[in-house]
Amino acid sequence: MSRLASQRGIKSEAMLLVLAAQYGIGCQRALRRLDPVAQNQVREALQAKVDSRSKGVTKPADQDRRTPDQLTSCISLLLTDPELRSRCADLLRRGRHLDRAVREAATVLENRLRERSGLGKEQEKSRSGLVARVLHPDRAIIVVSQDRSEQEGVFNLCKGVMEAFGNRLHHGLSEGVTVQEALALCGTVNVILNLVERAREIRTGARQ
C-alpha cells in the first residue's frame, strides 16, 4: 500500500480509500475521518479515474473481468506484510469461501498485537479487550504516534476491523464476502500491521 501510494504521490490512508471506492466498497464515513489533505487526495484520484473512463481509457466492464494475473498483482500490491501474504494470498486466489481469508487476516493481526505488546495468549482473551489495552491512547502499549488523535484513529480503525469483521466471521461462516471486499479488508489489516511494526514506542508494563 505504501509503495502504491508513493507512486501516486498520496498518503497511504488515502490510497486505501481510493482502492476501496474502486472496488465498490462504501467509504464515506472513513473519508470524513481523514485530514483535509488526504480527503482532497482521495477525491482527486477518484475524479481522475472517472475522467479517464469517460475518455475510453478504461472501461468499467474490463475491470469486472479480473484475470488470475490481475488478482495476483492486486494481492502483491496490497499484502506487503510477509506473514499476512503467506497466510492469505492462496485463500484470496481461490475465489471461494473468502470469509476464510478475512478470518485469517484478523487472526494475524491479533497475533501480531500480542507479540509486539508482549501480552500472552492468556491475557485479554477478547479481541476488543486486546485492542483497547494495546492501542487505546490513554494506556497504549504500542505507541504508533505521539499525536493523541492519530493514536486514537489507529485504535478505532483496528477496533472497527476486529469488531465489524473479525469477530463476526470468527464465530460463523459466510458466503457473502466478495473478492473485492476480502482484498480491501486484508489490505486494511496490512496497513495496521505496518503501523504496528513501525511503532515509535513499545511500552513495557504500561498501566492497566
C-alpha positions as CSV (number, residue, x, y, z in Angstrom):
1,M,0.0,0.0,0.0
2,S,2.8,2.4,0.8
3,R,4.5,1.7,-2.5
4,L,1.3,2.2,-4.4
5,A,0.6,5.4,-2.5
6,S,4.2,6.6,-3.2
7,Q,3.7,6.1,-6.9
8,R,0.5,8.2,-6.8
9,G,2.1,10.8,-4.6
10,I,-0.6,10.5,-1.9
11,K,-0.9,9.3,1.6
12,S,-1.3,5.5,2.4
13,E,-4.7,6.0,4.1
14,A,-5.9,8.0,1.0
15,M,-4.7,5.2,-1.3
16,L,-6.6,2.6,0.8
17,L,-9.9,4.5,0.3
18,V,-9.3,5.0,-3.4
19,L,-8.9,1.3,-3.8
20,A,-12.0,0.6,-1.6
21,A,-14.1,3.0,-3.8
22,Q,-12.8,1.4,-7.0
23,Y,-14.0,-2.0,-5.7
24,G,-17.4,-0.7,-4.8
25,I,-17.0,-0.5,-1.1
26,G,-18.6,2.4,0.7
27,C,-16.1,4.6,2.4
28,Q,-17.8,8.0,3.0
29,R,-17.6,7.6,6.8
30,A,-13.9,6.7,6.7
31,L,-13.3,9.6,4.2
32,R,-14.8,12.1,6.7
33,R,-12.3,10.9,9.3
34,L,-9.3,11.7,7.2
35,D,-7.4,15.0,7.4
36,P,-8.3,17.6,4.7
37,V,-5.2,16.9,2.7
38,A,-5.9,13.2,2.5
39,Q,-9.6,13.9,1.7
40,N,-8.6,16.0,-1.3
41,Q,-6.2,13.3,-2.5
42,V,-9.0,10.7,-2.4
43,R,-11.4,13.0,-4.3
44,E,-8.8,14.0,-6.9
45,A,-7.7,10.4,-7.5
46,L,-11.3,9.2,-8.0
47,Q,-12.2,12.1,-10.3
48,A,-9.1,11.4,-12.4
49,K,-10.4,7.8,-12.7
50,V,-13.8,9.0,-13.8
51,D,-12.2,11.3,-16.4
52,S,-10.1,8.5,-17.8
53,R,-13.1,6.3,-18.2
54,S,-15.1,9.0,-20.0
55,K,-12.2,9.2,-22.5
56,G,-12.4,5.5,-23.1
57,V,-9.0,4.8,-21.4
58,T,-10.5,2.2,-19.0
59,K,-13.9,0.6,-19.5
60,P,-15.8,-0.4,-16.3
61,A,-16.7,-3.7,-17.9
62,D,-13.0,-4.5,-18.2
63,Q,-12.4,-4.1,-14.5
64,D,-15.0,-6.7,-13.7
65,R,-13.2,-9.4,-15.7
66,R,-10.2,-9.9,-13.4
67,T,-7.8,-12.5,-14.7
68,P,-5.7,-14.6,-12.3
69,D,-2.7,-12.4,-13.1
70,Q,-4.6,-9.3,-12.2
71,L,-5.7,-10.8,-8.9
72,T,-2.1,-11.8,-8.1
73,S,-1.0,-8.3,-8.9
74,C,-3.6,-6.8,-6.5
75,I,-2.5,-9.2,-3.8
76,S,1.1,-8.3,-4.3
77,L,0.3,-4.6,-4.0
78,L,-2.0,-4.8,-1.1
79,L,-0.4,-7.5,1.1
80,T,3.2,-6.4,1.7
81,D,3.4,-7.9,5.2
82,P,5.2,-11.3,4.7
83,E,3.1,-13.2,7.2
84,L,-0.2,-11.8,6.1
85,R,0.6,-12.6,2.5
86,S,1.8,-16.1,3.2
87,R,-1.4,-16.9,5.1
88,C,-4.0,-15.1,3.0
89,A,-2.7,-14.9,-0.6
90,D,-3.7,-18.5,-1.5
91,L,-7.1,-18.1,0.1
92,L,-7.8,-15.0,-1.9
93,R,-6.7,-16.6,-5.2
94,R,-9.1,-19.5,-4.8
95,G,-12.0,-17.1,-5.1
96,R,-14.3,-19.2,-2.9
97,H,-15.2,-19.1,0.8
98,L,-13.4,-15.8,1.1
99,D,-14.5,-15.4,4.7
100,R,-11.6,-17.6,5.5
101,A,-9.1,-15.0,4.2
102,V,-10.7,-12.3,6.3
103,R,-10.8,-14.5,9.3
104,E,-7.1,-15.4,8.9
105,A,-6.1,-11.8,8.4
106,A,-7.9,-10.9,11.7
107,T,-6.0,-13.7,13.4
108,V,-2.7,-12.5,12.0
109,L,-3.5,-9.0,13.4
110,E,-4.4,-10.4,16.8
111,N,-1.3,-12.5,17.0
112,R,0.9,-9.5,15.9
113,L,-0.6,-7.3,18.6
114,R,0.1,-9.9,21.2
115,E,3.7,-10.5,20.0
116,R,4.6,-6.8,19.8
117,S,3.0,-5.8,23.1
118,G,4.4,-8.8,25.0
119,L,0.9,-9.9,26.1
120,G,0.5,-13.7,26.3
121,K,-2.5,-15.6,25.0
122,E,-3.9,-15.9,28.4
123,Q,-4.2,-12.1,28.8
124,E,-7.0,-10.1,27.3
125,K,-8.7,-13.1,25.7
126,S,-11.3,-11.0,23.8
127,R,-10.1,-9.2,20.7
128,S,-11.8,-5.9,21.6
129,G,-10.1,-6.0,25.0
130,L,-6.8,-6.7,23.5
131,V,-7.0,-3.8,21.0
132,A,-8.1,-1.5,23.8
133,R,-5.2,-2.5,26.1
134,V,-2.6,-2.3,23.3
135,L,-3.6,0.7,21.3
136,H,-6.0,2.9,23.3
137,P,-4.3,6.4,23.6
138,D,-4.9,6.5,27.4
139,R,-2.9,3.4,28.1
140,A,-1.2,2.4,24.9
141,I,1.5,-0.3,25.0
142,I,2.2,0.2,21.3
143,V,2.5,3.9,20.5
144,V,2.2,4.5,16.8
145,S,2.1,8.3,17.2
146,Q,2.7,10.9,19.9
147,D,-0.3,12.7,18.5
148,R,-3.3,11.6,20.5
149,S,-5.7,12.0,17.6
150,E,-3.6,9.8,15.4
151,Q,-3.2,7.2,18.0
152,E,-6.9,7.2,18.6
153,G,-7.5,6.9,14.9
154,V,-5.4,3.8,14.6
155,F,-7.1,2.4,17.7
156,N,-10.5,3.0,16.2
157,L,-9.5,1.5,12.9
158,C,-8.2,-1.6,14.4
159,K,-11.1,-1.9,16.8
160,G,-13.5,-1.5,13.9
161,V,-11.9,-4.2,11.8
162,M,-11.9,-6.6,14.7
163,E,-15.5,-6.0,15.8
164,A,-17.2,-5.5,12.4
165,F,-15.5,-8.3,10.6
166,G,-13.0,-10.3,12.6
167,N,-15.4,-11.3,15.5
168,R,-18.4,-11.9,13.2
169,L,-16.5,-14.2,10.8
170,H,-14.6,-15.8,13.7
171,H,-17.8,-17.2,15.1
172,G,-19.6,-18.3,11.9
173,L,-19.3,-19.0,8.2
174,S,-20.3,-16.6,5.4
175,E,-20.5,-17.0,1.7
176,G,-21.3,-13.3,1.2
177,V,-17.8,-12.0,1.2
178,T,-16.7,-10.9,-2.3
179,V,-13.2,-10.9,-3.8
180,Q,-13.3,-7.1,-3.7
181,E,-14.3,-7.0,0.0
182,A,-11.8,-9.6,1.0
183,L,-9.0,-7.8,-0.8
184,A,-10.0,-4.4,0.8
185,L,-10.2,-5.9,4.3
186,C,-7.0,-7.8,4.0
187,G,-5.4,-4.6,2.7
188,T,-6.7,-2.7,5.7
189,V,-5.2,-5.2,8.0
190,N,-1.9,-4.8,6.1
191,V,-1.9,-1.1,6.8
192,I,-2.5,-1.6,10.5
193,L,0.3,-4.3,10.6
194,N,2.7,-1.8,9.0
195,L,1.8,0.9,11.6
196,V,2.3,-1.6,14.4
197,E,5.7,-2.7,13.0
198,R,6.8,1.0,12.7
199,A,5.6,1.9,16.2
200,R,7.7,4.6,17.7
201,E,7.5,3.2,21.2
202,I,6.7,-0.2,22.8
203,R,5.9,0.4,26.5
204,T,6.6,-2.5,28.8
205,G,4.5,-2.6,31.9
206,A,2.0,0.1,30.6
207,R,-0.6,0.9,33.2
208,Q,-3.6,-1.4,33.2
